[in-house]
Amino acid sequence: MQKRVLLGGSIGQFIEFYDFTLYGLTAVIFSQLFFPSTNPILALLATFATFGVAFVVRPLGGLFFGSLGDKIGRRKVLAITLLAIGTATACMGLLPTFHQIGFWAPALLLLLRLVQGFSAGGESVGAPSFVFEHAPIGRRGLWLNITIAATALPSVFAGTMILILSQSMSDDSFTAWGWRLPFLIALPLALFGVWIRSKTSESKSFTDAQATKTKEFSPVKETFRENKLRMVQVIFVMGLTAMGFYFLSAYFVAYVQTTGNLSREQSLLANAAALALYAVLLPIGGRIGDKVGRKPMLIAGSAAIAVLAIPSFMLVTSGSLPLALLGQMLFVIPLCIYGGGCYTFFVEIFTTRTRFTSAAVSYNLGYAIFGGTAPLVGTALVASSGVSFAPGFYMAGAAAIVLLLVTLTKVPETRGRLG
């Protein structure tokens, strides 16, 4: 059962982030087909603004699905969220373009992004919570980080697919219809994920917690009555990793093309290699976190991000493929150190009774404020300053703030905490 839970959680995370990542990897094409403009930077800004809108509704989705999951169970809710995300993504692959239906095209794209974001608000926290509650206490970091590492593999998978398609057909054919194929397979992937999860059951800790709940039990009221401080801490702790991950997975491909002057194929290749490294190093970070604790990993990781962010972005925009690859890999290492603490911390800090609701609201607020806006802010900083590596200063500053938060406020050590 534990192995099926780990597999089901990982597959769900893979599918959710596959659907979100596709948008970032095809951002340049979306800007041409859905936001046509004589200024390509303005078109790209509109594209990333639509990307960010999905994160605005993620906290609402987290509140809705989190409360539902704390009442009726994680497994039932996760089937709904996964199907909704897969359906919305497949519909993106069927959308007419701006030249075919005018402003209805970006409007429908926005609507589908909102469906994705609302559903992801439950999926992104429900799957880690489900895995956490089944994991052995001394290996929670490893199990959670294996699950989260699955969020990096979609970029490798989708990037490789887009690379093969773009290399095997003309630019006109790829722009006209080839880009749609990766979106259309999202629904079959979601159905497969639901089937895997149907073979699992709720954890003993959840069923025990259910037995103590009364008819008047309200996960939302209890969450905001008992966990306000913890939720604020999670918003900032997870906001930093959200910013780093979405710079890496949703921004760097377009960023390297427009600012580093590399080709689409070179950008995809470098990004896929960096994300593959992320998928390998993140479980190692989680295992180290099981040994030394979550808080030391948060401190070491945020300090490393603050130091390495600017050099990383300078290398990424150097105009050289080897240096761009080196810069992204240099960025990945501190992210995985930090991830060795944060990805277990954000569910371990809450009790089983309200874990889904508390973690979903705070996690998704962090991702909405810092993660969903990262590509937009990065593009705006480069456009306004004329400095190609300006987003590196933004990342370094955020890491420094989180480092102070973790070291100077009462952020608890959660390793080994019971539900």
Buried (B, 14 or more C-beta within 10 A) or exposed (E): EEEBBBBBBBBBBBBBBBBBBBBBBBBBBBBBBBBBEEEBBBBBBBBBBBBBBBBBBBBBBBBBBBBBBBBEBBBEBBBBBBBBBBBBBBBBBEBEBBEEEEEEBBEBBBEBBBBBBBBBBBBBBBBBBBBBBBBEEEEBBBBBBBBBBBBBBBBBBBBBBBBEBBEEBEEEEBBEEBBBEBBBBBBEBBBBBBEBBEEBEBBEBBEEBBEEBEEEBBBBEBBBEBBEEBBBBBBBBBBBBBBBBBBBBBBBBBBBBBBBEBEBBBBBBBBBBBBBBBBEBBBBBBBBBBEBBBBBBBBBBBBBBBBBBBBBBBBBBBEBBEBBBBBBBBBBBBBBBBBBBBBBBBBBBBBBBBBBBBBBBBBBBBBBBBBBBBBBBBBBBBBEEEBBBBBBBBBBEBBBBBBEBBEEEEBEBBBEBEB
